[in-house]
Amino acid sequence: MSTARSSAYAAPLRNPTLYVILAAALILSAAMGIRQTFGLFIGPFSYDRGLPVTLIAFAIALHNLVWGFAQPFAGAAADRYGAAPVVAFGATTFAAGLALAASAPSGIALIAGLGLLVGIGVSCTTFGVVLTAVGRVATPAQRSMAMGLASAGGSLGQVLMVPFAQLVRESSGVSTSLFALAFLMLVAAPFGILLDRRRDASVQHVEAPAATSLRETLTDATQHRGYRLLTLGFFTCGFQLAFIATHLPGYLTLCHMPMGLGATALALIGLFNMAGSWACGWLGGRFRQQHVLGWLYLMRGATIAAFFLLPKSTISVVLFAAVMGLTWLGTVPLTSGLIAKMFGTRHLGTLFGVVFLSHQLGSFLGAWLGGYVFDATGSYTPIWAATALAGLFAALLHFPIDDTVHASAEPASA
């Protein structure tokens, strides 16, 4: 690595960038932390309201699918109008979905609230809108680190929301817990205003030429082999994470683990994800991002296989949650940073949205198939095996990615 490049990475983040990172972290904390709690409600919805596990899993899976299909549009809206109005709309829709699920008298209402409305809300309050705002305000040399810091800060919500939702649910019931989460989502909405800050004039960089339209950029991206491989690889990430987040608490109950260990494991995943996201952002600024992704997927797949095959204990669950947390959402700053490197930031929200659609197709299958296979066979074994193998598949896709900078991308330095 050259001395000039090392100095660029060592340069301190400017104030506007820090404000945007803080706002992004708070919004991500609310949105990602709340959706991390959904696995806690499968049992209560099933036992208290008499809904089949397959239907509840479908509602959770559907929000992942809706999130994926809505993400390119949410990203395009943020590219054009700014992040603030998109975040405000998304937070309101998210909260409405949670409120509908809290009072859902039937499976259809649960699907509409937890599936449709929450899916639209999440698309406007997470990575495709929030992290792309961070990517625009940071310099190209510091972009991976800045996105990693925002993702790490956003993991605080995963640490706090799960025990909070569990506590309120146990003391006041499912409906009160969901209403409380809806209120917290609305509180986070005003921070979207800070996302539209621009870089200081002293650190402005040339963006993609104005003549490069969205249509031209999308056409170029679909013809770029690296972009296609990145899109395919992100599918497996969604499959793995959605299955674990949705079904780990129920699986641990089947293994006769202590009550509440599932919530503890999800909170630990969020805690260690703070370190993992920061580390992935740091590594992505010093090594080729696709190689970091490849090793991350190998590590994740091996961890899943070992956890499933080895005897279960409280210690093994804690270790599994810790390692999974280190590899959990570090894929996001690496993936979005790689897209920004190849194509610049002018249409980053839309381009990441397309890749993220693939991620969410995987999330839908991971969450839904987990419930379907369990209802059909009484076991999670086939899905655990598929989730472990998915890590190897993703690694094989990411290592050969060509990160050639497209002609429309901004230069690495001013």
N, C-alpha and C positions, 0 to 999 in steps of 0.2 A: 504494500500500500504506500502511495506517495505521501510525502510530508504535507503537501498542500491539501490533499484529501483528508488526512488525519486532522489537520487544523480546522477544516470546515466542519467536521463532525464534532470537534471539541468546542466550537463557538457556542456561547450561551444563547438560549432562546430569548427573543425579544418580548417585551411586555404584551403587545397585541396577541402574539402567539400564546403566551401563558394564559391570558384571559379566555381565549377561545378553547384551549385545552381544558381549563377548569369548567367552563360551561358545558362542553361536550361530555366531560366525565360525569357531571351531575345529571344530565339528561339520560345518558346511557345507564347510570346507576338506577334510575327510576324504571326505565323501560325494560332493561335486561334483567334487573333484579326481580321485577314483578313477574315476568314470564317464567323465570326460574322456579317460581313457587307452584306452578300448575300441577306438577306431579303430586303435590300434597293433597290435592282436592279429589283425586280419582277415587280413593276409598270412600270418603264421606258422600260424594255424589252418588256412588254406587249403593252404599248401605242405607243412607238416610233418604234418598229420593228414588231409590229403586231403578236406577238407570244402569244398563249393561256397560261393562268395562269397554267393550268395543265402541260403543257410541261416544263415551267420554273421550276415549283415545282418539276417535275420529275428529271430535271438536277441536282438541288440542292440535292434532295433525293438520286440520284444515287451516288454522291460523298461520301455520308455517307455510302452507301452500299459497294462501291469499297474500301473505307477506311477500313471498317470492314474486308473484305476478304483479303486485302493486309497486314493488321496489323500483323498477326502471322508470315508472311514471313519477313516483315521489322524487327520485333522483333528478329526473329531467325538470320537474317543477322547481326544485332547489337550485339547479343550474341556472334557471331563467329568472326566478323571482326572489331568490335568497332563501336561507334556511328558516328564518323566523316564522313566516306565515305557515310554512309546511309543518314545522314542529308544533305550532299552536293547534292547527287542524288535527294533527295526529294525536296529540295528547288528549284532546277533547273526545275524539272517536274511541281511543283506547279506554278512557274512563267510562264512556257510555257502554262499551262492550262488557267491561267488568261488572257494571251495575246491572245490566241485563242478565248476566250469568248468575249474579247474586240472588236475583228474584225469579229465576227461570222456573216456570211451572211445568215445563216439558222439555224433552230432548231437542225439539226444534228450536226453542228459545235459547237453549244452551249453545247449540251450534251457531246460531246467528250472533250471539254475544261473544262467546269465547273463540269462535272460529272466524266469522266474517269481520266484525267490527274491530276486534283486537288485532287481527291480521293487518288491516288497513292502518290502524294506529301505530303498530310496531314499525311498519315500513317507513313512516314519517318521522320516527323518533330514535332511530338507531343508525347503523353503520353507513348506509347509502346516503344519508343526509348529513348526519352529525360528523362522521369521520372525514367525509369529503370536504367539509368546511375547514377542518383542521389541516387537511392536505393543501388547501389553497393558501392559507395564511402562513404556513411554514415554508422555509426555503427548501429547494429540492434536496440539498445535502442533509437537512435535518428532518425531512418529511417522515421517514420511517420511525425515527425516534419519537417525534411528536405524536404520531398516530398510536404508537405503542404506549405512550404515557396516558393518552386519553382513554385507551382501552383498559389500561391498568386501573386508572381512577374509576372508570365505569364499573369495574368488578366489585367495588365497595358495596354497590347495591345488592349484588348476589350474596355477599356475606351477611348483610343486615336484613334484607327482605324476607329470606326464608325463615329464620327464627322469629321474626316479627309476625309473619303470616301464621306460623304455627302457633304462636302464643295467643294471638287474637282468636284464631279458629277454636282452640281448646277452651278458651275462657268464655267466648261469646258466640261461637258458631260460624259456619261457613259464610253466610250472607254478610255478617258484620265484617269479617276478614276481607272479603272482596270489596266491600264499600270503602274500607279503610285504604286499600291499595289504590282504588280509583281516585280517592282524594289526593294521595301522594303523587299520582301521575299528573294531576292538574297543577299541583304546586311547582312541578319541574318545568312547566311550559314556558314561563317568562324568560328562562335562561336562553331560549332560542334567539333572543334579540342579540346576545353577545356573539353568536356564531357568524354574524354578517360583518364583523370587523374586517378591515383590510390590512394588508401588510404595510409597515412603514415604508416611506419612499426610499429610504436608504437600503432596503433589502428587496425592492421590487425586482422581479424577474420577468423576462419575456415569456408570454404565454403562447399557446398555439395560435397560428395565424387566423385572423377573423374570417378569412375566406373558407376556412375548413368548417363546413356545416356538420350538423349532427348526423345527417344521412350519410355524408361522406365518411365521417369518423366510424360509424357503425359498420359500414361496408368494409372499410379497411381492417377493422378489428376482427370481423368474421373471417377474413382471409388470412389473418396472422396466426400461424401455427401455435405460437406460444399462448396466445389468448384463448384458442380453442382448448388446448390441454389444461390451462388454468380453470376454464369453465367446467370441464369434465371432472377434474380433481376436486373441485369445491363441492361437488355433489356428495362425495363420500364423507366429507367433513360434516355436512348437515345430517346425513344418515346416522353417523356415530353419536353426535351430540344430542340429537332429538330423542333417540332411543334411550340413552342413559338418563337424561334429565327427566324424561316422562316416566320411565319404568323402574329406575333404580330403587326408589322407596318400596314399591310393591314387591320387587324381587328380593329385597332384603327381608321383608316380612315372611315371604315363602321360605327363606333360609333360616327362619326362627331367630333372627337377630333382634337385639333389644329395641323396644318401642322408641321411636324418635331418632334412631340412627340414620334413617334415610334423610331426614331434614338436616342432620348434622353433616352428612356426607355432601349434600348439595351446597351447604354453606362453606364447607372446606374447599370444595371445588372453586367457589367464588374467591375465597381468600387466596389460594395459591395461584389463581388466574391473574391476580394483581401482579405478582412477581413474574409469571410466565409471559404476560402481555408486554410488560416492560422489557424483559429479556429478549423477546422476539423482535421488538422494535429496535433494540440495540444491536442485535445480531444482523438484522436486515440492513442496517446502515454500514456494516463492515464486511459482510459476505454477500454473495449472490442470493437474492431472496428466494429463488426457486429451490436452491440447495438446502437452505434452512427449512423450508416447507417440507422437502422430501424427508429429511431426518426427523422432523417433528411428527410426521405421519407414521414413520416406522416405529418411533418410540411409543406413540399412542396405541398402535395396533398390538405391539408386544405387551403393553401394560394390560390391555383389555383381555388378551388371551391368558395371561398369567393369573389375573384376578378370577376369571371364570373357571380355570382348571384347578387352581389350588384350593385347599380347604378354607372355609369362610370363618372369620373371627372379627372382633371389633378392630383389632390392629390391622388386619388385611384390608378392611373397608377404609380405614383412615389413610393407609398408605396408597390405596387405589385412588381415593379422592384427591390426595395431594399431587400425585403424578399426573392425573387427568387434568387437574387445575393448571398445572404448569404448561400443558399442551392444549388447553381448552379454546380460548379465543385469540391466541397469538397468531392464528392463521389469518385473522382479519387485517391487521395492519400490514402484514407481509403481502397479502393478496392485493389489497388496495394500493399499497406502495408500488408493487410491481406493475400494476395497470398504469399508475401515474408515470412511472419511469418510461413505459413503452409509448404512451399516448398523450402525456401531459394532463393538466387538470381542467381544461376548458369544459370537457364533457365527462369528467370523472364520475359524477353522480350517476349518469346514465350507463356508462360502461361498467361500473361496478354493479349497478342494479341488474344488468343482464347476467353477469357472472353469479350474482347472489341468487337469482332465480333458480339456477342449477342447484345451489346450496339448499334452497328451500324445498325443491322437489325431493331431494334426499331427506330433508327433515320430515316432510310429510310421510314418506315411506317408513322412516325409522320409528316415528311415533305411532302411526296407524298399524303397521305390520306387527309391532310389539304386542299391541292389544289383540289383534286378530289371531296371531299364532298362539298366544296364551289361551284365548277362549277356545280355539280349535283343538289344541293339544294338551293344555294344562301345563305347559313348560315354555320357558324362554330360551331353551338351549339353541335352536336353529338361528335365532336372531343374534345371540351372543357370538356364535361362530361367524356369522356374516359380518358383524360389526368389527371383529378382529381382522378378518381378511380384507376388509375395506381399507385398513391402514396401509397394507402392502400395495394394494391396487393404486391408491393415491400417490404413494411414494414413486412408483414406477412411472406415473404420469408427470410428476413434477420435476424430477431430475433432468430430463432432456429438454425442458422448456427453453426456447430461444427468446432471450429478453432484449433483442435488438430494438433500439430506440426508433420509433416511427418518425417520419419526417416532420409530422405536425407537433411533436412533443417539444417542450421548452428545453433549452440547454441546461446542463447541470449547474452552471454558475453564471452570474451576470457578466 
